[in-house]
C-alpha cells in the first residue's frame, strides 16, 4: 500500500502507466534553479573579451580586479592643508604627484623644486617649456627624440595633492574627519581618477566643463587646482547631481559653492555641444561605461543585469555622442580629455577615433591627439600602464598597485 501511495497514475494512449513522483519532472520546479548573478555574468563577459585583448596579461589583471581596490587621499586645499599633509605623511603615505615632479627635477638640471614649500612658488608658473631627450624604438631601430614637457602644466596642477601608499603596501586610509571649519580634510578615491584632471592641464583663468560630473571626485579635483575661473559641472541624472552637490558642500566653503564661478546642472550632456558651443577652454568627458571593477564586485546598480543589456550595448554610441558634444563645446585651441574606468577598446580607443571622424565630417572640426606618453614615465612608480595602447593611456589594475582601470586621452581642437 505504501508503494501505491508514492505512485501516480498517468493515462496514456496504450493504457495506465505508473510513474513515481520523485522521477516526475515539473516545469514549475525550474523556478528554483539558481540564477547567474550580475557579477558572475560580468566576469564571464570579461573573460571572453579581455583574454583576447590582453592575452597573457589578463590573469594578473583579473586577479587584481577581483581584489580590494587601493585608494588615494585627495587633500582638500580648502581645509587645514598643512596639518592634513603632516598626518598623512606620518602614515608613510606620499603625495605621488609631488614625487613625480621630483622625478622631473632629476631629468631637468635647471628646474628647482626641492620641497613642498618651493613647489608653491609663483615663479614656477612662468617656467619655460623644457625639452627632455627620450629614447624610443621605431621599426626595430632606436632613435633619440625630443619630448616636450610643459612645466606650466605640471606645476599648475601641483596644487592637487593626492597621497597613496607605496607599491605593495595594502594599508588603508581612515575615513576623513571635518576640521575646525567643518570641511572634510581629504577625499578617498581611486588615485588613477586624478590622472584625467592632470592631463587636462587647467591654467589660471580657464573656463572648464565637466560634462558627466557625478559623483564628484574629478570635479572636486578640478576645484583643488584653484585655477578655474568658471566651472560648469553637469550630470543628466538629478539624483546623481544631488550627490555631487553634497560632495562639494562637504569640501568647499559655502560662499564659494554658491558663487557665480560654479554652476551645477542636470542637462543631457549630448546637447551641451549645441547649446554652448565654443565656450570652454577645457572640457572633461568622463563618460558612463561598464565600470569594470564595480561590475565584478557589486550586485547593486550593476550594468550586467539582464534588464540593462540594451543599455550596456548602447554605451559606445552614447560615449561617441558625449565626446562629440564635448569637442563642440570647447573653444578652438582648447583641450578635451576623454576618460572611462573600463578596459574595453570598444569604449576607449574606438570611441576616440570615431568621435574624431564624426566632428570632422559632420561639423568641420578638426582635432589633434596629444601625446601623453610622458605620463607613463612620470607616474610609473605609482601606476601600471598598458604599453601598447594605440590611442591615449590606460592604467591597468595590478596587485602591487591596485588602482584603475582608468583610460584617458587628450584631444586639442584645431579650428
N, C-alpha and C positions, 0 to 999 in steps of 0.2 A: 504493500500500500504506500509506503514512503516513496518508492521509486515512481509510482504513478503521480504522486503529488508534485514531484520535481519535473514532471514532463508536461508538455503542452501539445495538444493535437492540432496539426495543421492540415487542412483539407487541400488535396491536390487532385489533379485530373484522374490519376490512377488509384485513388483511394487515400485513406488516412496514413500519415507518416508521423512517427513520434520523434520530436527533437527536444533535447534537454535545454532548459533555459540558459544554462551557463555557456552554451555553444551558439546561442542565437544572437545575431548582430542587430542592434537597434541604432538607427541613424542618429537619434537624439543623443546617444552617448558620445557622439563625435564632439559635442559642445564642451566636453570635459577635457579634450586633448589640449595640452599646454600650448599657448600661443607664443610665437617668437617675439622677443622683446625688441624695442626700438634700438637699444644699444647693440644687441646681437645682430640685428639687421644692418646697422651701420658698419659693424666690424666685417661682416660678410662682403658688403659693398666695397669697403676699403681694401680688403684682402684681394679681391678680384681686380681692382683697378690700380692700386698703388704698388702691388707686387710687380706689375708690368712697368709702371712708370719709374720706380726706384730700384728695381732689381735686387741686388744683394744688400742694399741699404735698408730695405723695407723691414726686415725682422727687428733691427735695433730701433728704428723709428716706431714700430708697432708697440714694442715693449715700453718705450717712453710715453707714448700716448695713453697707454693703459695704466701708467703710474701717476702718482700725485704730481701735479704741476708745481714748478718753482715760482715764487713771487718776487717782485721787486717793490721797493718802497719809494714812491714818488713824493719827494719832500714838498710840503706846502710853503711857498715863499710868502704867503700872507699870514703865517703863524710865526712862532718863535723859532726862526730858521736855524740859528747857530746852536741853540740848545738841542733841537731835534737831531741835527747832524752829529753832535757830540755823543748823544745817546746811541745812535745807530752805529757810529764808529766804535763805540765801546763794545758792541756786539760782534765786532770783527767784520762788519759789513763795509763795503766800499762803494763809493759813487763811481759806477762803471764809465760814465761819460767823462768825468774829470780824469780818470785813469787813462782813458783813450786819448785825451788831449796831451797828457804827459808823453804818450807814445809819439805824438806829432813833434813834440819838442826834441825828442831824441833823433828824429829824422831831419828836422829843420834847425840847424845850429843857431840861426839868428832869431828864433822865437824865444820868448822869455815869459813863461808862466810856470812858476815853481811852487806855488802854494794856492790854497783856497782863496786867500785874500787877493793875490795878484790876478787871478782869473777874472775878478770882477772889475778890474781896471778899465776905465772907458777908453784908454789908449788902444786897447786891443780891438776895439770896434773899427778903428781906422787902419788896421794892419793890411798890407798889400796882399795880393794873390801870391802864393808860393808854389814853386814847381818842384816836385819831388820825382826823381827818376825811378821807374819801376821796371822790372824785368817781366816780359810776357812772351809766351811761346805762340807762334803762329805758323801752321803748316809744317810742324816739326822743327822749326827754326826758332832760336831765342833772339829776341830783339829788344834793345833798350828803348823805352818810350817815356815820354813825359806825361805824368798825370797831375792835373791841376787841382790843388786843394784850396778851396775858398775859405781863408781863415776867418773872414767876416761871418760866414755861415756857421762855422764851428764855434766861434766864441760867443756869437749872439745866442745860440741855443744852449750855451753852457749855463745859462740861468736855470735850465732844467737840471735838477739833481735827483738821480734815481739810484738808490742803494740796493745792492744784491750781495749775496754770499758767494764765496769763491766756488769754482767748479768742483763738484764732488761733495760740497758742504750742503747737507739737507736741512740745515737749521731753518726755523720758521720765524717770521716776524709776528709780534703780538698785535692784536687789533689796535688801531690808532686811538689816542685819547685827546679830548679837547684841551687846549691850553687855556691860559688865563683870559684870553679874548673870546673863548668859545669856539675857535676854529679847530678842526681836526688837524693833527700835526703832519700826517702823511696818508697817502692813498695806496692801498695794496692792489697791485695789478700785475699782469704778465709784463715783465720788463721789455719783452720784444715789442709790445704795443707802443713803446716810446719811439721806436725806430722810424715809423712813418712821419711823426712830428719832426724829428731831427732832419729827415730827408727833405721835408717841406722847406726848411731854411727860412723861417719867418724873420723879417727885418723890421727895424723900427718904422712905425707908421703904416704898416701893411694892413689892408682890409682883407680879412680871412673868412672863408666859408667852410664850415664843417657840415657836409650835405646829409650825412646819416650819423648824427651826433650821439644818440643814446647808446649805452647807459651813461657815458660821460667821461670815461678815463682819458681819451685822447683830447677831448675838449678842455679838460682840466689841465692837461699837459701844455696845450696851446696857450692857455692863460698864464701858466708858470713861466713862459718865455718873457712875459711882460713887454712884448714888442707889438702886440696887436692894437692898432688904434680903433679897430672895429672888428667884432667877431659875431658872425651870424651862425648860430647853432640850430640845426634843423633835424627833425625826425618825423616821419609820416605817422607814427603811432602816438596817439595822445597819451596813452598810459606810460609809454617809454619816455615821452617828453617830460611828464611829471617826475619820473625817476631822475632824469637829467637835472631838473630844477632842484630836487632835493640834494643831489650830489654837490651842485655848485653852491647852494646856500650853506652847506656844511663846511666848505673850504674857502669860500670867497666872502669878503665883507659885504654886508647887505647893501651899503651905498654903492659899491662897485657893481654888484649883481643887477641892481635896479637902474644903473646909469644907461645913457644912450649908446655906450660903447659895446654893449652886449644885447643881442636880440635872439630870443628863443621862439621858434615857430614849429608848426606841425603841418608842413606842406608836403605834397608829393614831390620828392626830390627830382623826378624825371621832368617836371615842369619848370624848375628853377632856371634852367638854361634859357628858356623863352622869356620868363618874366624879368630876370635880372642878368641879361647877357652883358658881357664885357665890363663887369662891375668890380670884381675882386682881384687882388694881387696874388693871393694864394688860395687854393681850394683843396680840401682833404675829402676824398671819396672813399670812405670806409664802408663798403657795401655789405648787405646781408649775404651770408654764404652758409655752407654746410657746417661751419664751426666745428671742425673735426673732433677736437678734444671733448667739447661738450656733448657731441653726438655719441661718443663712446662711453661717457661717464654718467650722464643724466637722462632719466626717462621723461622728466617734465619738459614740456616745450621742445620735444625732440623732432627735428626736421625729417627724421626717417620713420615717423608714424605713418601708417598706411593711408590715413586721411590727408596727409600732406605730400603725397607722392608727386602730384602735378605741380605743386608749388616748388618742390625741390628741382624738378626737371626744368622749370622755367627760370631758374637762377641765372644762367649765363645771359639770357636775353635781358633780364632786369638789370644785371650788372653792366652790360653794354650801354643800356639806356641811361643809367645813372652816371656813368663815366662820360658819355657824350654830353649830358647836361652840365657836368662839372667843367668840361673843356669849354663849352659855350659861355659859361658864366665868368670865366677868368679873362682878364684883360690881355691883349697882345703883349707878349713879353713876360707874362705871369707864368706861374707853375701850378701843376696839378699832381697830387700824389694819390695813386690808387692802391688800396690795400685790402687784404682779406686775412682771415685766420683759417685758411684751408690750404691743403697740399695740392689740390686738383689743378692740373694745367688748364682744364676747360674753364675754370673760374679765375685763373690768373693770367698767364701769358696770352692765351687765346682771346680773352676779353679785351686786353690792352690792344692787341693787334687789330681786332675787329673794330673797336671804337675809333682807332686812328683812321681806318678806311672809311667809316661812316661819316666822320666830321669832314673828311677831305672831299668826298663825293656829294654829300647832301648839303653841307654848309660852307664849303670852300674854305675850311680852316685847316691849317697845316700845323702839325706838332712834331717836335723832335724828342727823341728818347734821350734822357740824361744818364750818363754812366754813373752808377752808384757802386762800382767795383771797389772803391776805396773803403766802403763801409765794411767789407769783408776783412780788410787789413786792420782797420781801426778797432773793430769790436770782436775780433776772433778770440780774445781771451774770455769773453762773456758768452757768446753765442756760437752755435754751429751752423754754418751757411752751406747751402747747396751750391756746389761749384759749377754745375752745368746748366744753370737756369739761363735760358736764352734771352729773356726779357725781364728786367728787374732783378730783385734779390729775394731769396727765400730762406728763412730761418727754420731749421729742422729741429724737432724735439730730440733730445739725447739724454740718457740717464745722468750723465755728469753735468749737463746744463739743460735742464728740462723746461725750457721756455718754448713758446711757439705752439703750433706753426704760425708763422707770420710772413705773408708775402707783401712786398711793397715795390712800387715802380713810379718813377718820376717823369713827367712829360712837361715840356715847355711849349707854350703856344707861340708860334712864329708870327702869324698875322691875325 
